Amino acid sequence: MYIEVPLDHFSLKNNETFKLRYLLYRQFHIKGGPIFLYTGNEGDIMMFAQNTDFLFDIAPVFNALIVFAEHRYYGESVPFGNRTFTKPEYLAYLTTAQALADFVYLIEELRHTFFGTMISFDTYPFVAFGGSYGGMLSAWLRMKYPNSVIGAIASSAPIWFFEGLTPCDKFYETITTVFAHYGTEHCNTTIKSTWDVIRNVTKTEEGRKLLSTIWNFCNGLETSNDVDKLVDWLSNIYVNLAMVNYPYPTNFLTQLPAYPVKIFCDKLNSFKVDDNKTLLEALGKALEVYTNYTGKTKCNNVNITSEDLGEFAWDYQACTELIMPMCSTENDMFETTAWDFKNYSDECFRKFGVKSSNRHWPILQYGGTNLKYFSNIVFSNGLMDPWSCGGVLRNVSSTIWAVNITDGAHHVDLRGADPADTNYVVEARKMHVKAIKKWLDIT
């Protein structure tokens, strides 16, 4: 379904609109039941609906209507059609404030449809849910518009992953811990050794051709810029493997086996490595756990790590508003890289024609660590999720709860119940239900 929303919610002059997509599931809804609203992420909303079965699991308990709202500029909700990503002026309306206003606009439409009133000064039973960036938005929705939603379940929401709040090395440090825990320490050291090998091999045209062939790239590596893209691509694959290291097979981000980090490390360690060429061959085969688990991938594109994520639009957001400092050190498994805001901003300008400016704006806009004046939010984090380092890991007040899942990956608690779930995940979901019952005043 679609709803016409303003392109610019905060301008009195701009009366343009566009179609925002949302998914509606009525099968569990009984009149008077609440509405569960998932605040969409940086990708096609169908992918998140298919990987957030927790809402469907608990909807019968509450007689709830389920709504998945797509984020503007992602999936089918593109304001300017094919022109959307061609010029900086078309991207100017891609902000968290505009996205939150879209959700409020949709809530008012749903309020009118299901509760018979358009504008209300009382909060109707809307509960926000979100995972990752969607979790940040669900928390911020409750903070900014408490009259629209009575509470929020914010899973794996790194709302403190900004300069001055989270050290830049914690993200890659956590991923290294995940690979050491589920793979082997030898896996980490092998990965660490490959960065220099990759850089040395790709110094020459012959070496770039060799690696392009070994790793089956769709387009060969031709320049040093291509090599930098390769390094980013490879780093992102390690990030994604850690994020979705679930105890069962999934198709979230891509088709993967259960515990893909372990499978990756086992495969890497299974090869006999005699020199740099055999090391790169071994790594290439291990990468197929992520790039070609189904055996259907024809070639690898270094510009994409997931077909369903809007990586270009997300990179724009990461340049203009959601600037999350990351660096790697000698102590983790990544190529050692310092956080350099000037270089980051220059690269943003090269790619989008805009420079990163106020990197503290999210803190100023949403309160940073000062959460004591807000209410009715559950922040859940899997401690084996790299994004947890920027999350809320302790209770803030009697109405702002933190639920930590010791062995959990990225927003695993929002996935559907599975026999392989650990007790930590099961207990986290029970806490969510308890919180929702409290908000809805259900005994």
C-alpha beads as a LAMMPS data file, in Angstrom:
LAMMPS data file: protein, C-alpha beads

443 atoms
442 bonds

1 atom types
1 bond types

-500.0 500.0 xlo xhi
-500.0 500.0 ylo yhi
-500.0 500.0 zlo zhi

Masses

1 110.0

Atoms # bond

1 1 1 0.000 0.000 0.000
2 1 1 1.023 3.631 -0.461
3 1 1 0.370 6.951 1.202
4 1 1 1.094 10.397 -0.221
5 1 1 3.433 12.216 2.147
6 1 1 4.979 15.697 1.888
7 1 1 8.424 15.807 0.367
8 1 1 9.380 18.444 2.936
9 1 1 7.402 18.288 6.170
10 1 1 8.994 21.461 7.532
11 1 1 8.524 23.943 4.699
12 1 1 5.480 26.161 4.200
13 1 1 6.410 26.718 0.572
14 1 1 7.085 23.210 -0.729
15 1 1 3.833 21.374 -1.406
16 1 1 5.328 18.464 -3.346
17 1 1 4.442 14.934 -2.275
18 1 1 5.569 11.415 -3.090
19 1 1 4.309 7.901 -2.481
20 1 1 5.600 6.166 0.646
21 1 1 5.105 2.407 0.667
22 1 1 3.890 0.476 3.673
23 1 1 2.852 -3.129 4.285
24 1 1 -0.315 -3.931 6.220
25 1 1 -1.054 -7.272 7.919
26 1 1 -4.595 -7.593 9.288
27 1 1 -4.848 -11.328 10.029
28 1 1 -4.345 -10.984 13.792
29 1 1 -6.173 -7.707 14.308
30 1 1 -9.335 -7.429 16.341
31 1 1 -11.011 -4.057 16.803
32 1 1 -9.499 -2.259 19.756
33 1 1 -6.156 -4.033 19.419
34 1 1 -2.941 -2.038 19.114
35 1 1 -0.982 -1.269 15.968
36 1 1 2.598 -2.516 15.765
37 1 1 4.571 -0.172 13.514
38 1 1 7.983 -1.197 12.211
39 1 1 10.036 1.884 11.331
40 1 1 11.810 1.023 8.106
41 1 1 15.559 0.833 7.561
42 1 1 18.041 1.570 4.820
43 1 1 16.591 -0.925 2.366
44 1 1 13.558 -2.481 0.734
45 1 1 10.871 -2.864 3.400
46 1 1 9.997 -6.374 2.179
47 1 1 13.397 -7.639 3.360
48 1 1 12.741 -6.395 6.889
49 1 1 9.181 -7.705 6.965
50 1 1 10.479 -11.143 5.974
51 1 1 13.111 -11.079 8.724
52 1 1 11.108 -9.632 11.626
53 1 1 8.779 -12.490 12.493
54 1 1 8.766 -11.568 16.180
55 1 1 5.936 -9.133 15.409
56 1 1 3.929 -11.922 13.788
57 1 1 4.709 -14.267 16.693
58 1 1 3.307 -11.898 19.327
59 1 1 0.548 -10.164 17.337
60 1 1 -2.055 -12.849 18.268
61 1 1 -1.335 -12.214 21.950
62 1 1 -2.298 -8.553 21.534
63 1 1 -4.816 -8.801 18.643
64 1 1 -2.484 -6.405 16.875
65 1 1 -2.421 -4.916 13.408
66 1 1 1.084 -5.026 11.898
67 1 1 2.464 -2.257 9.709
68 1 1 5.895 -2.070 8.100
69 1 1 6.655 1.466 6.917
70 1 1 9.307 1.954 4.257
71 1 1 11.949 4.626 4.760
72 1 1 11.984 7.400 2.189
73 1 1 14.634 6.976 -0.552
74 1 1 14.697 3.188 -0.111
75 1 1 12.877 0.350 -1.820
76 1 1 9.991 1.773 -3.838
77 1 1 9.703 4.998 -1.816
78 1 1 11.912 7.156 -4.029
79 1 1 10.697 10.767 -4.299
80 1 1 12.062 11.616 -7.749
81 1 1 11.891 8.300 -9.559
82 1 1 14.916 7.542 -11.716
83 1 1 16.355 10.999 -11.018
84 1 1 16.479 10.496 -7.251
85 1 1 20.155 9.595 -6.962
86 1 1 21.541 11.707 -9.818
87 1 1 22.025 15.120 -8.154
88 1 1 22.676 16.398 -4.604
89 1 1 19.534 18.567 -4.695
90 1 1 17.372 15.470 -5.119
91 1 1 18.946 13.893 -2.019
92 1 1 18.433 16.931 0.184
93 1 1 15.254 15.520 1.741
94 1 1 16.948 12.349 2.970
95 1 1 17.207 13.034 6.698
96 1 1 16.127 11.302 9.885
97 1 1 13.802 14.187 10.738
98 1 1 11.955 13.852 7.432
99 1 1 11.751 10.058 7.830
100 1 1 10.304 10.352 11.349
101 1 1 7.758 12.867 10.085
102 1 1 6.749 10.366 7.373
103 1 1 6.045 7.795 10.067
104 1 1 3.987 10.293 12.080
105 1 1 2.035 11.184 8.946
106 1 1 1.324 7.487 8.362
107 1 1 0.332 6.996 12.006
108 1 1 -2.264 9.754 11.701
109 1 1 -3.680 8.082 8.589
110 1 1 -3.880 4.746 10.412
111 1 1 -5.342 6.443 13.468
112 1 1 -8.129 7.849 11.324
113 1 1 -8.759 4.523 9.573
114 1 1 -8.728 2.220 12.602
115 1 1 -9.722 4.494 15.501
116 1 1 -12.084 6.892 13.741
117 1 1 -10.279 10.157 14.427
118 1 1 -7.701 12.103 12.477
119 1 1 -5.977 14.356 14.989
120 1 1 -5.818 13.424 18.658
121 1 1 -4.199 14.850 21.754
122 1 1 -4.250 11.435 23.344
123 1 1 -1.799 8.659 22.494
124 1 1 -3.474 5.723 20.790
125 1 1 -2.011 2.223 21.159
126 1 1 0.743 2.417 18.563
127 1 1 3.943 0.582 19.456
128 1 1 7.088 1.238 17.412
129 1 1 9.569 -1.510 16.558
130 1 1 12.853 -1.332 14.729
131 1 1 16.184 -3.057 14.319
132 1 1 19.573 -1.432 13.678
133 1 1 19.009 1.958 11.997
134 1 1 15.299 1.152 12.164
135 1 1 15.769 0.689 15.905
136 1 1 17.363 4.118 16.164
137 1 1 14.324 5.533 14.383
138 1 1 11.824 3.705 16.607
139 1 1 13.554 5.101 19.716
140 1 1 13.769 8.591 18.239
141 1 1 10.118 8.399 17.186
142 1 1 9.101 7.797 20.794
143 1 1 11.437 10.586 21.965
144 1 1 10.341 13.207 19.436
145 1 1 6.664 12.253 19.066
146 1 1 5.481 10.640 22.337
147 1 1 1.893 11.483 21.376
148 1 1 2.222 9.197 18.321
149 1 1 3.580 5.983 19.869
150 1 1 3.201 4.794 23.463
151 1 1 6.482 2.903 23.443
152 1 1 9.313 1.540 21.327
153 1 1 11.268 -1.702 21.064
154 1 1 14.635 -0.565 19.724
155 1 1 16.795 -3.569 18.891
156 1 1 20.496 -3.215 18.025
157 1 1 20.023 0.548 17.862
158 1 1 23.436 2.293 18.053
159 1 1 22.077 5.695 19.091
160 1 1 25.369 6.491 20.855
161 1 1 27.626 5.630 17.932
162 1 1 28.739 9.222 17.439
163 1 1 31.874 11.234 18.064
164 1 1 32.566 11.730 21.742
165 1 1 30.196 8.957 22.824
166 1 1 31.792 5.737 21.504
167 1 1 35.542 5.144 20.878
168 1 1 36.162 4.639 17.169
169 1 1 37.994 1.304 17.622
170 1 1 35.223 -0.564 19.470
171 1 1 33.298 -1.635 16.371
172 1 1 36.111 -3.590 14.709
173 1 1 37.298 -4.822 18.090
174 1 1 33.910 -6.480 18.637
175 1 1 33.974 -8.136 15.214
176 1 1 37.419 -9.521 15.977
177 1 1 36.016 -10.968 19.210
178 1 1 33.185 -12.625 17.274
179 1 1 35.611 -14.254 14.820
180 1 1 37.818 -15.419 17.694
181 1 1 34.831 -16.833 19.595
182 1 1 33.064 -18.631 16.750
183 1 1 36.052 -19.290 14.525
184 1 1 39.575 -19.468 15.843
185 1 1 42.247 -16.992 16.835
186 1 1 44.226 -18.365 13.893
187 1 1 41.384 -17.189 11.638
188 1 1 41.835 -13.624 12.908
189 1 1 45.591 -13.612 12.430
190 1 1 45.255 -15.050 8.937
191 1 1 42.775 -12.334 7.981
192 1 1 45.061 -9.668 9.470
193 1 1 47.954 -10.920 7.354
194 1 1 45.994 -10.663 4.118
195 1 1 45.748 -6.873 4.043
196 1 1 49.443 -6.335 3.301
197 1 1 49.344 -9.158 0.772
198 1 1 46.373 -7.591 -1.022
199 1 1 48.014 -4.159 -1.067
200 1 1 51.327 -5.546 -2.346
201 1 1 49.813 -7.763 -5.030
202 1 1 47.579 -4.983 -6.370
203 1 1 50.430 -2.505 -6.801
204 1 1 50.932 -3.805 -10.336
205 1 1 48.540 -4.224 -13.226
206 1 1 49.466 -7.886 -13.436
207 1 1 48.679 -8.385 -9.762
208 1 1 45.316 -6.634 -10.050
209 1 1 44.392 -8.874 -12.979
210 1 1 45.448 -11.941 -11.007
211 1 1 43.324 -11.051 -7.980
212 1 1 40.374 -10.109 -10.213
213 1 1 40.526 -13.579 -11.715
214 1 1 41.022 -15.449 -8.425
215 1 1 38.104 -13.657 -6.754
216 1 1 35.899 -13.636 -9.850
217 1 1 35.159 -9.914 -10.038
218 1 1 32.589 -8.706 -12.533
219 1 1 34.888 -5.820 -13.438
220 1 1 38.642 -6.029 -13.137
221 1 1 40.636 -3.926 -10.680
222 1 1 42.207 -1.199 -12.781
223 1 1 43.245 1.631 -10.449
224 1 1 44.271 2.242 -6.842
225 1 1 40.757 3.585 -6.263
226 1 1 39.408 0.178 -7.310
227 1 1 41.701 -1.431 -4.759
228 1 1 40.373 0.866 -2.031
229 1 1 36.836 -0.191 -2.990
230 1 1 37.950 -3.815 -2.775
231 1 1 39.298 -3.299 0.743
232 1 1 36.023 -1.634 1.796
233 1 1 34.022 -4.451 0.194
234 1 1 36.042 -7.101 1.986
235 1 1 35.784 -5.267 5.323
236 1 1 32.017 -4.955 4.894
237 1 1 31.724 -8.685 4.268
238 1 1 33.470 -9.407 7.569
239 1 1 31.140 -6.916 9.251
240 1 1 28.064 -8.561 7.745
241 1 1 29.224 -12.069 8.642
242 1 1 29.533 -11.004 12.283
243 1 1 26.240 -9.124 12.260
244 1 1 24.182 -12.023 10.924
245 1 1 26.010 -14.818 12.691
246 1 1 22.706 -16.473 13.597
247 1 1 22.480 -20.081 14.854
248 1 1 20.360 -21.105 11.842
249 1 1 20.423 -20.500 8.071
250 1 1 19.028 -17.154 6.887
251 1 1 18.580 -15.090 3.762
252 1 1 18.970 -11.719 5.488
253 1 1 21.441 -9.557 3.496
254 1 1 22.275 -12.700 1.511
255 1 1 21.797 -16.482 1.684
256 1 1 23.911 -17.813 4.553
257 1 1 24.371 -20.984 6.602
258 1 1 24.012 -21.246 10.361
259 1 1 26.929 -19.615 12.198
260 1 1 28.522 -18.281 8.981
261 1 1 31.573 -16.938 10.845
262 1 1 32.480 -20.469 11.922
263 1 1 31.873 -21.848 8.421
264 1 1 34.007 -19.080 6.917
265 1 1 36.897 -19.702 9.323
266 1 1 36.691 -23.483 8.943
267 1 1 36.890 -23.112 5.176
268 1 1 39.787 -20.653 5.349
269 1 1 41.725 -22.922 7.684
270 1 1 41.078 -26.013 5.540
271 1 1 43.450 -24.861 2.766
272 1 1 47.156 -25.454 2.707
273 1 1 48.831 -22.066 2.254
274 1 1 52.348 -22.024 0.809
275 1 1 52.659 -18.476 -0.550
276 1 1 50.736 -15.283 -1.188
277 1 1 48.917 -16.699 -4.203
278 1 1 47.586 -19.730 -2.319
279 1 1 46.662 -17.453 0.609
280 1 1 44.535 -15.300 -1.704
281 1 1 43.022 -18.412 -3.282
282 1 1 42.106 -19.762 0.157
283 1 1 40.569 -16.457 1.184
284 1 1 38.627 -16.267 -2.089
285 1 1 37.131 -19.707 -1.481
286 1 1 36.244 -18.832 2.106
287 1 1 34.544 -15.627 0.936
288 1 1 32.152 -17.736 -1.122
289 1 1 30.390 -18.544 2.155
290 1 1 29.073 -14.985 1.879
291 1 1 29.295 -14.203 -1.840
292 1 1 28.165 -17.502 -3.350
293 1 1 26.689 -19.852 -0.768
294 1 1 23.956 -20.903 -3.199
295 1 1 26.417 -21.456 -6.046
296 1 1 24.375 -19.176 -8.312
297 1 1 26.533 -16.029 -8.240
298 1 1 28.094 -15.400 -11.637
299 1 1 30.622 -12.796 -10.488
300 1 1 31.386 -10.466 -7.576
301 1 1 30.689 -6.733 -7.601
302 1 1 32.929 -4.746 -5.248
303 1 1 30.338 -1.970 -5.081
304 1 1 27.619 -4.132 -3.480
305 1 1 27.487 -6.401 -0.428
306 1 1 23.698 -6.852 -0.391
307 1 1 21.212 -6.448 -3.234
308 1 1 18.381 -5.457 -0.869
309 1 1 20.173 -2.660 0.982
310 1 1 20.210 0.864 -0.429
311 1 1 23.932 1.277 0.068
312 1 1 24.231 4.466 -1.997
313 1 1 21.495 6.283 -0.059
314 1 1 22.882 5.016 3.255
315 1 1 26.355 6.282 2.365
316 1 1 24.788 9.695 1.752
317 1 1 23.177 9.625 5.190
318 1 1 26.460 8.528 6.727
319 1 1 28.104 11.542 5.080
320 1 1 25.570 14.210 5.897
321 1 1 24.008 13.323 9.241
322 1 1 24.808 9.878 10.668
323 1 1 28.581 10.226 10.860
324 1 1 29.785 7.249 12.894
325 1 1 33.560 7.308 13.505
326 1 1 35.331 3.992 12.944
327 1 1 39.001 3.135 13.142
328 1 1 41.024 -0.050 13.322
329 1 1 44.227 -0.810 15.187
330 1 1 46.981 -3.402 15.323
331 1 1 44.880 -5.266 17.888
332 1 1 42.004 -6.148 15.563
333 1 1 41.795 -8.202 12.352
334 1 1 41.235 -5.279 9.984
335 1 1 43.635 -3.141 7.994
336 1 1 44.971 -0.547 10.430
337 1 1 43.230 2.737 9.673
338 1 1 42.890 5.896 11.731
339 1 1 39.706 7.962 11.920
340 1 1 40.302 11.123 9.903
341 1 1 37.257 13.367 9.664
342 1 1 38.787 15.629 6.996
343 1 1 39.540 12.703 4.689
344 1 1 36.078 11.314 5.385
345 1 1 34.460 14.623 4.501
346 1 1 36.569 15.017 1.360
347 1 1 35.518 11.558 0.169
348 1 1 31.882 12.461 0.813
349 1 1 32.288 15.558 -1.326
350 1 1 33.884 13.538 -4.103
351 1 1 31.040 11.036 -4.084
352 1 1 27.995 13.218 -3.411
353 1 1 29.025 16.817 -3.928
354 1 1 28.361 17.567 -0.256
355 1 1 30.743 17.933 2.661
356 1 1 30.203 16.506 6.124
357 1 1 29.683 19.431 8.465
358 1 1 28.007 19.185 11.861
359 1 1 28.993 15.722 12.998
360 1 1 27.461 16.389 16.437
361 1 1 23.985 17.119 15.100
362 1 1 22.409 13.730 16.024
363 1 1 23.543 14.243 19.626
364 1 1 22.079 17.742 19.725
365 1 1 18.890 16.654 17.988
366 1 1 18.157 13.473 19.961
367 1 1 19.771 14.092 23.339
368 1 1 22.884 11.917 23.220
369 1 1 23.288 10.001 26.468
370 1 1 20.809 12.218 28.299
371 1 1 17.827 9.879 28.126
372 1 1 16.387 10.352 31.606
373 1 1 13.650 12.698 30.397
374 1 1 12.236 10.128 27.955
375 1 1 10.136 7.045 28.684
376 1 1 8.818 3.695 27.439
377 1 1 11.754 2.458 25.374
378 1 1 13.416 -0.949 25.475
379 1 1 16.930 -1.000 24.049
380 1 1 18.010 -4.568 23.285
381 1 1 21.463 -5.558 22.087
382 1 1 23.201 -8.768 21.173
383 1 1 26.638 -8.476 22.721
384 1 1 28.117 -10.407 19.778
385 1 1 26.799 -7.709 17.467
386 1 1 29.417 -5.070 16.548
387 1 1 26.803 -2.307 16.685
388 1 1 26.187 -3.027 20.372
389 1 1 29.251 -0.938 21.211
390 1 1 27.187 2.146 20.356
391 1 1 24.026 0.930 22.038
392 1 1 22.329 1.492 25.389
393 1 1 23.506 -1.395 27.558
394 1 1 22.253 -0.318 30.989
395 1 1 18.866 0.676 32.358
396 1 1 18.510 4.444 32.297
397 1 1 15.358 4.695 34.402
398 1 1 12.324 2.704 35.445
399 1 1 10.876 3.266 31.954
400 1 1 14.021 3.102 29.799
401 1 1 15.211 -0.493 29.877
402 1 1 18.282 -2.226 28.492
403 1 1 18.095 -5.900 27.546
404 1 1 21.437 -7.531 26.751
405 1 1 21.618 -10.814 24.846
406 1 1 24.979 -12.305 25.773
407 1 1 25.417 -14.481 22.688
408 1 1 23.152 -12.506 20.343
409 1 1 23.868 -11.235 16.832
410 1 1 22.289 -8.239 15.084
411 1 1 18.636 -7.689 16.208
412 1 1 18.260 -11.456 16.620
413 1 1 15.410 -10.887 19.083
414 1 1 13.215 -9.422 16.321
415 1 1 13.556 -12.573 14.272
416 1 1 10.976 -15.319 14.602
417 1 1 11.202 -18.018 17.254
418 1 1 13.455 -20.896 16.224
419 1 1 14.457 -24.168 17.956
420 1 1 18.084 -23.022 17.779
421 1 1 17.399 -19.875 19.824
422 1 1 19.418 -19.616 23.006
423 1 1 17.848 -18.879 26.386
424 1 1 19.212 -15.332 26.218
425 1 1 17.157 -14.626 23.087
426 1 1 14.033 -16.265 24.505
427 1 1 14.276 -14.212 27.702
428 1 1 14.808 -10.984 25.733
429 1 1 11.582 -11.556 23.821
430 1 1 9.741 -12.183 27.084
431 1 1 10.993 -8.812 28.319
432 1 1 9.643 -7.145 25.182
433 1 1 6.212 -8.674 25.723
434 1 1 6.287 -7.628 29.373
435 1 1 7.112 -4.035 28.409
436 1 1 4.367 -3.861 25.766
437 1 1 1.786 -5.218 28.220
438 1 1 2.848 -2.545 30.704
439 1 1 2.486 0.225 28.112
440 1 1 -0.909 -1.066 27.020
441 1 1 -1.954 -1.606 30.636
442 1 1 -2.647 -5.295 30.033
443 1 1 -2.407 -7.688 32.987

Bonds

1 1 1 2
2 1 2 3
3 1 3 4
4 1 4 5
5 1 5 6
6 1 6 7
7 1 7 8
8 1 8 9
9 1 9 10
10 1 10 11
11 1 11 12
12 1 12 13
13 1 13 14
14 1 14 15
15 1 15 16
16 1 16 17
17 1 17 18
18 1 18 19
19 1 19 20
20 1 20 21
21 1 21 22
22 1 22 23
23 1 23 24
24 1 24 25
25 1 25 26
26 1 26 27
27 1 27 28
28 1 28 29
29 1 29 30
30 1 30 31
31 1 31 32
32 1 32 33
33 1 33 34
34 1 34 35
35 1 35 36
36 1 36 37
37 1 37 38
38 1 38 39
39 1 39 40
40 1 40 41
41 1 41 42
42 1 42 43
43 1 43 44
44 1 44 45
45 1 45 46
46 1 46 47
47 1 47 48
48 1 48 49
49 1 49 50
50 1 50 51
51 1 51 52
52 1 52 53
53 1 53 54
54 1 54 55
55 1 55 56
56 1 56 57
57 1 57 58
58 1 58 59
59 1 59 60
60 1 60 61
61 1 61 62
62 1 62 63
63 1 63 64
64 1 64 65
65 1 65 66
66 1 66 67
67 1 67 68
68 1 68 69
69 1 69 70
70 1 70 71
71 1 71 72
72 1 72 73
73 1 73 74
74 1 74 75
75 1 75 76
76 1 76 77
77 1 77 78
78 1 78 79
79 1 79 80
80 1 80 81
81 1 81 82
82 1 82 83
83 1 83 84
84 1 84 85
85 1 85 86
86 1 86 87
87 1 87 88
88 1 88 89
89 1 89 90
90 1 90 91
91 1 91 92
92 1 92 93
93 1 93 94
94 1 94 95
95 1 95 96
96 1 96 97
97 1 97 98
98 1 98 99
99 1 99 100
100 1 100 101
101 1 101 102
102 1 102 103
103 1 103 104
104 1 104 105
105 1 105 106
106 1 106 107
107 1 107 108
108 1 108 109
109 1 109 110
110 1 110 111
111 1 111 112
112 1 112 113
113 1 113 114
114 1 114 115
115 1 115 116
116 1 116 117
117 1 117 118
118 1 118 119
119 1 119 120
120 1 120 121
121 1 121 122
122 1 122 123
123 1 123 124
124 1 124 125
125 1 125 126
126 1 126 127
127 1 127 128
128 1 128 129
129 1 129 130
130 1 130 131
131 1 131 132
132 1 132 133
133 1 133 134
134 1 134 135
135 1 135 136
136 1 136 137
137 1 137 138
138 1 138 139
139 1 139 140
140 1 140 141
141 1 141 142
142 1 142 143
143 1 143 144
144 1 144 145
145 1 145 146
146 1 146 147
147 1 147 148
148 1 148 149
149 1 149 150
150 1 150 151
151 1 151 152
152 1 152 153
153 1 153 154
154 1 154 155
155 1 155 156
156 1 156 157
157 1 157 158
158 1 158 159
159 1 159 160
160 1 160 161
161 1 161 162
162 1 162 163
163 1 163 164
164 1 164 165
165 1 165 166
166 1 166 167
167 1 167 168
168 1 168 169
169 1 169 170
170 1 170 171
171 1 171 172
172 1 172 173
173 1 173 174
174 1 174 175
175 1 175 176
176 1 176 177
177 1 177 178
178 1 178 179
179 1 179 180
180 1 180 181
181 1 181 182
182 1 182 183
183 1 183 184
184 1 184 185
185 1 185 186
186 1 186 187
187 1 187 188
188 1 188 189
189 1 189 190
190 1 190 191
191 1 191 192
192 1 192 193
193 1 193 194
194 1 194 195
195 1 195 196
196 1 196 197
197 1 197 198
198 1 198 199
199 1 199 200
200 1 200 201
201 1 201 202
202 1 202 203
203 1 203 204
204 1 204 205
205 1 205 206
206 1 206 207
207 1 207 208
208 1 208 209
209 1 209 210
210 1 210 211
211 1 211 212
212 1 212 213
213 1 213 214
214 1 214 215
215 1 215 216
216 1 216 217
217 1 217 218
218 1 218 219
219 1 219 220
220 1 220 221
221 1 221 222
222 1 222 223
223 1 223 224
224 1 224 225
225 1 225 226
226 1 226 227
227 1 227 228
228 1 228 229
229 1 229 230
230 1 230 231
231 1 231 232
232 1 232 233
233 1 233 234
234 1 234 235
235 1 235 236
236 1 236 237
237 1 237 238
238 1 238 239
239 1 239 240
240 1 240 241
241 1 241 242
242 1 242 243
243 1 243 244
244 1 244 245
245 1 245 246
246 1 246 247
247 1 247 248
248 1 248 249
249 1 249 250
250 1 250 251
251 1 251 252
252 1 252 253
253 1 253 254
254 1 254 255
255 1 255 256
256 1 256 257
257 1 257 258
258 1 258 259
259 1 259 260
260 1 260 261
261 1 261 262
262 1 262 263
263 1 263 264
264 1 264 265
265 1 265 266
266 1 266 267
267 1 267 268
268 1 268 269
269 1 269 270
270 1 270 271
271 1 271 272
272 1 272 273
273 1 273 274
274 1 274 275
275 1 275 276
276 1 276 277
277 1 277 278
278 1 278 279
279 1 279 280
280 1 280 281
281 1 281 282
282 1 282 283
283 1 283 284
284 1 284 285
285 1 285 286
286 1 286 287
287 1 287 288
288 1 288 289
289 1 289 290
290 1 290 291
291 1 291 292
292 1 292 293
293 1 293 294
294 1 294 295
295 1 295 296
296 1 296 297
297 1 297 298
298 1 298 299
299 1 299 300
300 1 300 301
301 1 301 302
302 1 302 303
303 1 303 304
304 1 304 305
305 1 305 306
306 1 306 307
307 1 307 308
308 1 308 309
309 1 309 310
310 1 310 311
311 1 311 312
312 1 312 313
313 1 313 314
314 1 314 315
315 1 315 316
316 1 316 317
317 1 317 318
318 1 318 319
319 1 319 320
320 1 320 321
321 1 321 322
322 1 322 323
323 1 323 324
324 1 324 325
325 1 325 326
326 1 326 327
327 1 327 328
328 1 328 329
329 1 329 330
330 1 330 331
331 1 331 332
332 1 332 333
333 1 333 334
334 1 334 335
335 1 335 336
336 1 336 337
337 1 337 338
338 1 338 339
339 1 339 340
340 1 340 341
341 1 341 342
342 1 342 343
343 1 343 344
344 1 344 345
345 1 345 346
346 1 346 347
347 1 347 348
348 1 348 349
349 1 349 350
350 1 350 351
351 1 351 352
352 1 352 353
353 1 353 354
354 1 354 355
355 1 355 356
356 1 356 357
357 1 357 358
358 1 358 359
359 1 359 360
360 1 360 361
361 1 361 362
362 1 362 363
363 1 363 364
364 1 364 365
365 1 365 366
366 1 366 367
367 1 367 368
368 1 368 369
369 1 369 370
370 1 370 371
371 1 371 372
372 1 372 373
373 1 373 374
374 1 374 375
375 1 375 376
376 1 376 377
377 1 377 378
378 1 378 379
379 1 379 380
380 1 380 381
381 1 381 382
382 1 382 383
383 1 383 384
384 1 384 385
385 1 385 386
386 1 386 387
387 1 387 388
388 1 388 389
389 1 389 390
390 1 390 391
391 1 391 392
392 1 392 393
393 1 393 394
394 1 394 395
395 1 395 396
396 1 396 397
397 1 397 398
398 1 398 399
399 1 399 400
400 1 400 401
401 1 401 402
402 1 402 403
403 1 403 404
404 1 404 405
405 1 405 406
406 1 406 407
407 1 407 408
408 1 408 409
409 1 409 410
410 1 410 411
411 1 411 412
412 1 412 413
413 1 413 414
414 1 414 415
415 1 415 416
416 1 416 417
417 1 417 418
418 1 418 419
419 1 419 420
420 1 420 421
421 1 421 422
422 1 422 423
423 1 423 424
424 1 424 425
425 1 425 426
426 1 426 427
427 1 427 428
428 1 428 429
429 1 429 430
430 1 430 431
431 1 431 432
432 1 432 433
433 1 433 434
434 1 434 435
435 1 435 436
436 1 436 437
437 1 437 438
438 1 438 439
439 1 439 440
440 1 440 441
441 1 441 442
442 1 442 443
